[in-house]
Amino acid sequence: MKKAVITVIGKDTVGIIAKVCTYLARQNINILDISQTIVQGYFNMMMVVDISGGTMPFGDMADELAAVGEEIGVVIKCQKEEIFDKMHRI
């Protein structure tokens, strides 16, 4: 299983979760874990997803997710799980 971590941050508005989850479903990416909170009007979400069944290269998917974020006024970052594993070894 290949995992990635997706973060979404920005002003809270209607439909943020729906837009991100719809995009992931269309790319055959499964959500394994999700945490979301709103602090003083700012939306923050972190997801761990399984990208094994993804329909496009990782870099293209990360770029498209960033574009989805721009459309809805949030910042979306997608990073491979290996980055976090290696950071903790240093």
TORRONU-840082 format. One record per residue: residue in one letter; x negated, y, z of N, C-alpha, C in turn. Coordinates in Angstrom, 3 decimals. Layout:
residues N
REC  rest      n.c1      n.c2      n.c3     ca.c1     ca.c2     ca.c3      c.c1      c.c2      c.c3
REC     A         X         Y         Z         X         Y         Z         X         Y         Z
...
//
This chain:
residues 90
REC  rest      n.c1      n.c2      n.c3     ca.c1     ca.c2     ca.c3      c.c1      c.c2      c.c3
REC     M    -0.843    -1.176     0.000     0.000     0.000     0.000    -0.890     1.242     0.000
REC     K    -0.608     2.155    -0.894    -1.321     3.429    -0.939    -0.442     4.488    -0.306
REC     K    -1.000     5.215     0.658    -0.217     6.227     1.367    -0.747     7.626     1.093
REC     A     0.170     8.582     1.221    -0.193     9.992     1.123     0.556    10.752     2.198
REC     V     0.011    11.918     2.558     0.642    12.799     3.546     1.087    14.055     2.811
REC     I     2.358    14.380     2.963     2.934    15.566     2.327     3.338    16.536     3.423
REC     T     2.924    17.797     3.289     3.355    18.830     4.227     4.127    19.899     3.461
REC     V     5.158    20.417     4.123     6.000    21.457     3.540     6.148    22.547     4.597
REC     I     5.781    23.774     4.240     5.841    24.885     5.196     6.394    26.121     4.494
REC     G     7.288    26.834     5.186     7.806    28.085     4.634     9.031    28.563     5.390
REC     K     9.599    29.660     4.915    10.833    30.190     5.497    11.935    29.162     5.317
REC     D    12.738    28.959     6.343    13.816    27.979     6.275    14.916    28.447     5.327
REC     T    15.316    27.573     4.421    16.447    27.814     3.526    17.190    26.509     3.318
REC     V    18.371    26.595     2.782    19.189    25.418     2.515    18.567    24.606     1.376
REC     G    18.480    23.290     1.554    18.107    22.389     0.477    16.646    22.009     0.349
REC     I    15.805    22.429     1.273    14.373    22.098     1.158    14.172    20.579     1.173
REC     I    14.720    19.926     2.171    14.545    18.472     2.283    15.150    17.772     1.070
REC     A    16.316    18.221     0.644    16.986    17.605    -0.508    16.135    17.697    -1.762
REC     K    15.542    18.857    -2.027    14.717    19.037    -3.233    13.493    18.126    -3.200
REC     V    12.810    18.103    -2.060    11.597    17.294    -1.956    11.938    15.806    -2.069
REC     C    12.953    15.367    -1.354    13.318    13.945    -1.376    13.836    13.512    -2.746
REC     T    14.572    14.377    -3.434    15.054    14.060    -4.780    13.876    13.872    -5.726
REC     Y    12.889    14.767    -5.637    11.698    14.631    -6.476    10.992    13.299    -6.192
REC     L    10.794    12.978    -4.925    10.099    11.736    -4.563    10.851    10.514    -5.067
REC     A    12.165    10.511    -4.935    12.969     9.381    -5.397    12.831     9.195    -6.909
REC     R    12.819    10.287    -7.645    12.677    10.202    -9.107    11.306     9.641    -9.508
REC     Q    10.317     9.824    -8.660     8.969     9.323    -8.935     8.736     7.938    -8.331
REC     N     9.780     7.343    -7.755     9.705     6.011    -7.131     8.721     5.989    -5.961
REC     I     8.716     7.067    -5.193     7.852     7.190    -4.021     8.721     7.009    -2.776
REC     N     8.323     6.082    -1.922     9.106     5.759    -0.737     8.619     6.542     0.482
REC     I     9.544     7.106     1.231     9.213     7.823     2.461     9.096     6.802     3.587
REC     L     7.934     6.744     4.234     7.702     5.818     5.333     7.990     6.455     6.679
REC     D     7.673     7.736     6.804     7.888     8.448     8.068     8.088     9.922     7.743
REC     I     8.906    10.583     8.538     9.184    11.997     8.286     9.430    12.706     9.612
REC     S     8.863    13.905     9.722     9.072    14.740    10.898     9.338    16.152    10.397
REC     Q    10.346    16.798    10.958    10.709    18.125    10.503    11.121    18.972    11.696
REC     T    10.716    20.228    11.672    11.105    21.141    12.737    11.249    22.545    12.166
REC     I    12.006    23.365    12.863    12.150    24.770    12.506    11.770    25.578    13.742
REC     V    10.804    26.476    13.582    10.336    27.306    14.689    10.499    28.767    14.276
REC     Q    11.349    29.468    14.959    11.613    30.886    14.710    11.844    31.177    13.229
REC     G    12.650    30.332    12.589    13.019    30.542    11.198    12.045    29.987    10.176
REC     Y    10.952    29.361    10.631     9.981    28.761     9.720    10.130    27.250     9.722
REC     F    10.251    26.703     8.524    10.447    25.279     8.308     9.090    24.594     8.210
REC     N     8.955    23.446     8.877     7.720    22.662     8.836     8.094    21.189     8.745
REC     M     7.592    20.515     7.709     7.891    19.089     7.551     6.617    18.352     7.186
REC     M     6.474    17.178     7.748     5.358    16.300     7.413     5.934    14.933     7.082
REC     M     5.477    14.372     5.985     5.955    13.058     5.543     4.761    12.159     5.265
REC     V     4.908    10.890     5.583     3.966     9.875     5.140     4.728     9.056     4.110
REC     V     4.154     8.940     2.916     4.864     8.268     1.827     4.002     7.161     1.231
REC     D     4.684     6.192     0.629     4.022     5.104    -0.088     4.017     5.483    -1.568
REC     I     2.827     5.724    -2.115     2.724     6.145    -3.513     2.400     4.978    -4.453
REC     S     2.429     3.755    -3.939     2.084     2.581    -4.744     2.964     2.442    -5.982
REC     G     4.239     2.745    -5.837     5.174     2.589    -6.957     5.324     3.837    -7.799
REC     G     4.482     4.839    -7.549     4.584     6.111    -8.259     4.491     5.950    -9.767
REC     T     5.139     6.866   -10.486     5.220     6.763   -11.939     4.194     7.629   -12.666
REC     M     3.333     8.343   -11.936     2.327     9.196   -12.586     1.075     9.251   -11.730
REC     P    -0.033     9.725   -12.300    -1.264     9.850   -11.513    -1.071    10.773   -10.311
REC     F    -1.817    10.492    -9.245    -1.679    11.232    -7.991    -1.825    12.742    -8.186
REC     G    -2.838    13.170    -8.910    -3.076    14.600    -9.106    -1.910    15.303    -9.782
REC     D    -1.327    14.648   -10.774    -0.164    15.228   -11.462     1.028    15.343   -10.513
REC     M     1.231    14.300    -9.703     2.336    14.333    -8.745     2.136    15.448    -7.730
REC     A     0.912    15.606    -7.222     0.629    16.658    -6.247     0.871    18.036    -6.859
REC     D     0.479    18.214    -8.125     0.716    19.483    -8.810     2.207    19.757    -9.000
REC     E     2.949    18.729    -9.377     4.400    18.899    -9.554     5.082    19.222    -8.232
REC     L     4.638    18.575    -7.156     5.207    18.892    -5.842     4.922    20.340    -5.458
REC     A     3.723    20.811    -5.743     3.386    22.208    -5.471     4.303    23.135    -6.263
REC     A     4.606    22.765    -7.507     5.514    23.565    -8.338     6.936    23.558    -7.782
REC     V     7.380    22.411    -7.270     8.696    22.336    -6.624     8.720    23.299    -5.440
REC     G     7.636    23.318    -4.680     7.541    24.231    -3.545     7.652    25.681    -3.965
REC     E     6.976    26.046    -5.045     7.053    27.420    -5.532     8.484    27.787    -5.920
REC     E     9.192    26.847    -6.547    10.584    27.071    -6.948    11.471    27.414    -5.757
REC     I    11.229    26.749    -4.629    12.112    26.924    -3.474    11.500    27.803    -2.384
REC     G    10.334    28.364    -2.644     9.749    29.334    -1.728     9.022    28.761    -0.524
REC     V     8.463    27.561    -0.689     7.668    26.950     0.378     6.338    26.486    -0.212
REC     V     5.408    26.121     0.657     4.118    25.576     0.214     4.141    24.072     0.472
REC     I     3.924    23.307    -0.584     3.892    21.848    -0.458     2.490    21.373    -0.814
REC     K     1.898    20.626     0.104     0.575    20.026    -0.101     0.716    18.515    -0.018
REC     C     0.009    17.815    -0.885     0.021    16.356    -0.877    -1.418    15.883    -0.886
REC     Q    -1.768    15.053     0.093    -3.144    14.561     0.225    -3.124    13.054     0.442
REC     K    -4.116    12.394    -0.120    -4.220    10.953     0.091    -4.568    10.664     1.545
REC     E    -4.070     9.561     2.041    -4.300     9.165     3.438    -5.786     8.990     3.739
REC     E    -6.567     8.579     2.746    -7.996     8.344     2.960    -8.714     9.578     3.487
REC     I    -8.258    10.757     3.075    -8.883    12.004     3.533    -8.811    12.092     5.054
REC     F    -7.641    11.775     5.604    -7.458    11.864     7.050    -8.256    10.775     7.776
REC     D    -8.309     9.595     7.192    -9.092     8.512     7.788   -10.573     8.891     7.851
REC     K   -11.096     9.474     6.781   -12.509     9.843     6.742   -12.805    11.027     7.650
REC     M   -11.870    11.957     7.788   -12.080    13.106     8.684   -12.290    12.653    10.121
REC     H   -11.593    11.599    10.523   -11.696    11.126    11.897   -12.958    10.313    12.159
REC     R   -13.654     9.924    11.102   -14.903     9.190    11.276   -16.082    10.125    11.472
REC     I   -15.955    11.362    11.066   -17.071    12.318    11.138   -17.282    12.775    12.561
//
